[in-house]
Structure formats: C-alpha cells, structure tokens
C-alpha cells in the first residue's frame, strides 16, 4: 500500500521547451478571451443605444434574438441568462 501511495505522489515534469509552449498558448487564449469580452461589451453598448433610440427603457433586461425580436426578460429568465 505504501508503494502505491508513493507512486501516486510522484511528479512528472515537462521540459522547459514544452512548458514555454504551454505558457505561450495560455497567454494567447487569455488574449483571445479578453478580445471577445471587449467585443461583447461593444455589442451590448450598441444594443443599448439602439433600444434607447426605439424608446425602450434600458434599465430593463432585454434579449435580442438573432432574427431581431426584442423580448423583455422576467425575473426568472434574468437569472437563467446570467
């Protein structure tokens, strides 16, 4: 039993080249995630501005479908969207 415990605690290390590649890819993914968040923020701002132009109360939460239908979400739907 002790041998199995020792084996499970062994560490396997990757080479520094592999570690460098892993970190580079993580960095790239993080940049892409941040870029996507910025794009979504821009899209949300655009939607809010367009809803204001339509005279809708922008304090309410809306869901705009892909075909352009605007639905007001109730409390239950707001939580599901989050």
Secondary structure as UniProt FT lines:
FT   HELIX           2..9
FT   HELIX           16..53
FT   TURN            54..55
FT   TURN            58..59
FT   STRAND          62..64
FT   TURN            66..67
FT   STRAND          70..72
FT   HELIX           75..81
//
